[in-house]
């Protein structure tokens, strides 16, 4: 039996208004720099046949613009929102380090043991992203889809495909406007997910 191949590209949004901070559920739009980063990132990619986006402005507005520009259908999926950071929402890493110099380091080293107060549980986040990913693949079998989302979303998908422990999620740096391509091969009820590449994008540190 022949195999079916589906390509799914995940793109992180560019720099938002307000600079570097844990914005999770804060709905800041893209800055001018962020628009430039994203337009540059897609300049040489022309093979998508659909776009799926997080509903947050820093993803949605670019996805809608690109869909109109390329004449592609665009849909929005609530499950592709960034993880909620609880009491860290709206605060910069520098601000957090003023109170505790090791707080960001400890979080990245082990985000399960050092979650911010009130943050969305990492397993729940992984589950909702995984469900969205499965639906994208099921809806676009044999196609090539662009998903516009967030660094945390991309970490969850990469971790799933590579079998990474959730506690290692923040060992993966996902730059602004970076692209990750996944190939899903399905054959006789079996499925193989592969990471084909992950571009660095622009550092947000």
C-alpha positions as CSV (number, residue, x, y, z in Angstrom):
1,X,0.0,0.0,0.0
2,X,1.3,3.4,-0.9
3,X,1.9,6.0,1.8
4,X,0.3,9.4,2.2
5,X,2.5,12.4,3.1
6,X,1.3,15.6,4.8
7,X,3.6,18.6,5.4
8,X,2.9,20.9,8.3
9,X,5.1,24.1,8.8
10,X,4.9,25.8,12.2
11,X,5.9,29.5,12.2
12,X,6.4,31.5,15.3
13,X,5.2,35.1,15.3
14,X,7.6,38.0,15.1
15,X,8.4,40.6,17.7
16,X,5.2,42.0,19.3
17,X,4.7,45.6,20.6
18,X,6.0,45.9,24.1
19,X,9.3,44.0,23.6
20,X,10.5,40.9,25.4
21,X,8.2,39.7,28.2
22,X,6.1,36.7,29.2
23,X,2.9,37.6,27.4
24,X,1.2,34.2,27.1
25,X,-2.4,35.2,27.1
26,X,-1.8,39.0,26.7
27,X,-3.0,39.9,23.2
28,X,-0.3,42.3,22.0
29,X,-0.1,42.9,18.2
30,X,3.0,42.7,16.1
31,X,5.4,45.5,16.1
32,X,6.8,46.9,12.8
33,X,9.9,44.8,13.4
34,X,7.7,41.7,13.9
35,X,5.9,42.3,10.6
36,X,9.2,42.6,8.8
37,X,10.6,39.4,10.4
38,X,7.5,37.4,9.3
39,X,7.4,38.7,5.8
40,X,11.1,38.0,5.4
41,X,10.6,34.5,6.7
42,X,7.9,33.5,4.2
43,X,9.5,35.3,1.2
44,X,10.8,32.1,-0.4
45,X,8.0,29.7,0.7
46,X,5.2,29.4,-1.8
47,X,3.8,25.9,-1.6
48,X,1.2,26.1,1.2
49,X,-2.4,25.3,0.3
50,X,-3.9,26.4,3.6
51,X,-3.1,28.4,6.8
52,X,-4.2,27.7,10.4
53,X,-3.5,30.3,13.1
54,X,-3.6,30.9,16.8
55,X,-6.4,33.5,17.4
56,X,-4.0,35.9,19.1
57,X,-3.4,39.1,17.3
58,X,0.4,38.6,16.9
59,X,-0.4,35.5,14.9
60,X,-3.8,36.0,13.4
61,X,-3.2,39.4,11.8
62,X,-0.2,38.1,9.8
63,X,-2.0,34.8,8.9
64,X,-5.0,36.7,7.6
65,X,-2.8,39.1,5.6
66,X,-0.8,36.2,4.1
67,X,-3.9,34.3,3.3
68,X,-5.3,37.3,1.4
69,X,-2.0,38.0,-0.3
70,X,-1.5,34.4,-1.4
71,X,-5.2,33.6,-1.9
72,X,-5.2,30.8,0.7
73,X,-7.9,29.7,3.1
74,X,-7.3,30.7,6.7
75,X,-8.8,29.2,9.8
76,X,-8.2,30.0,13.5
77,X,-7.9,27.4,16.3
78,X,-8.2,28.4,20.0
79,X,-6.1,25.4,21.0
80,X,-3.0,27.1,19.4
81,X,-2.9,29.9,21.9
82,X,0.3,30.3,23.8
83,X,0.6,28.7,27.3
84,X,-0.7,30.8,30.1
85,X,2.2,32.1,32.4
86,X,0.1,32.9,35.4
87,X,1.7,35.6,37.6
88,X,4.5,36.1,35.1
89,X,2.1,37.5,32.5
90,X,3.3,40.9,31.3
91,X,6.6,40.7,33.2
92,X,10.1,40.7,31.5
93,X,12.8,38.2,32.3
94,X,14.9,41.1,33.6
95,X,12.2,42.2,36.0
96,X,11.7,38.6,37.3
97,X,15.5,38.3,37.9
98,X,15.6,41.4,40.0
99,X,13.6,39.5,42.7
100,X,15.3,36.2,42.1
101,X,18.4,35.9,39.9
102,X,17.9,32.2,39.3
103,X,14.1,32.2,38.7
104,X,14.2,32.1,34.8
105,X,17.2,29.7,34.8
106,X,15.4,27.3,37.1
107,X,12.2,27.5,35.0
108,X,13.9,26.7,31.8
109,X,15.9,23.9,33.4
110,X,12.8,22.3,34.8
111,X,9.5,24.0,33.9
112,X,7.5,21.3,35.7
113,X,9.1,21.8,39.1
114,X,9.4,25.6,38.7
115,X,6.1,26.7,37.2
116,X,4.9,30.3,37.8
117,X,2.1,30.6,40.2
118,X,-1.2,30.2,38.4
119,X,0.4,29.1,35.1
120,X,-1.4,26.6,32.8
121,X,-0.2,23.1,33.6
122,X,2.3,22.0,31.0
123,X,0.7,18.6,30.4
124,X,-2.7,20.3,29.7
125,X,-0.9,22.7,27.3
126,X,0.8,19.8,25.5
127,X,-2.5,17.9,25.3
128,X,-4.4,20.8,23.7
129,X,-1.6,21.5,21.2
130,X,-1.4,17.8,20.3
131,X,-5.1,17.7,19.6
132,X,-4.9,20.7,17.4
133,X,-1.9,19.2,15.5
134,X,-3.8,16.0,15.0
135,X,-6.8,17.9,13.6
136,X,-4.7,19.9,11.2
137,X,-3.2,16.7,9.8
138,X,-6.6,15.0,9.6
139,X,-8.1,18.0,7.8
140,X,-5.3,18.4,5.3
141,X,-4.2,14.9,4.5
142,X,-1.7,15.0,1.6
143,X,-1.5,18.8,1.8
144,X,1.1,21.4,2.9
145,X,-0.2,23.6,5.7
146,X,1.3,26.6,7.4
147,X,0.4,27.0,11.2
148,X,1.1,30.4,12.7
149,X,1.6,30.1,16.4
150,X,3.9,30.6,19.4
151,X,7.2,29.4,20.7
152,X,5.5,27.3,23.3
153,X,3.3,25.6,20.8
154,X,6.3,24.8,18.6
155,X,8.1,23.3,21.6
156,X,5.2,21.0,22.3
157,X,5.0,19.7,18.7
158,X,8.8,19.2,18.5
159,X,8.8,17.5,21.8
160,X,6.0,15.2,20.8
161,X,7.6,14.2,17.4
162,X,11.0,13.6,19.0
163,X,9.7,11.9,22.1
164,X,11.2,14.6,24.5
165,X,10.2,14.7,28.1
166,X,8.0,17.7,28.9
167,X,10.5,18.8,31.5
168,X,13.0,19.4,28.7
169,X,10.7,21.6,26.6
170,X,12.6,24.9,27.3
171,X,15.9,23.5,26.2
172,X,14.7,24.3,22.8
173,X,15.2,27.9,21.8
174,X,12.6,29.1,19.3
175,X,13.5,32.4,17.7
176,X,11.1,35.1,16.3
177,X,9.6,34.1,12.9
178,X,11.4,30.7,13.0
179,X,10.0,27.9,10.9
180,X,9.7,24.2,11.8
181,X,8.6,21.7,9.1
182,X,7.1,18.3,10.0
183,X,6.3,15.4,7.6
184,X,3.6,13.0,8.6
185,X,3.7,9.7,6.7
186,X,0.6,7.5,7.0
187,X,0.5,3.9,5.7
188,X,-2.0,1.1,6.4
189,X,-3.2,2.7,9.6
190,X,0.4,3.4,10.8
191,X,1.9,6.9,11.2
192,X,5.4,8.3,11.3
193,X,6.0,11.9,12.3
194,X,9.3,13.5,11.5
195,X,10.9,16.9,12.1
196,X,12.5,17.9,8.8
197,X,14.1,21.1,9.9
198,X,13.9,23.9,12.5
199,X,15.2,27.3,11.4
200,X,16.6,29.5,14.1
201,X,14.8,32.7,13.4
202,X,15.9,35.8,15.3
203,X,16.9,35.5,18.9
204,X,14.4,36.9,21.4
205,X,16.9,36.9,24.3
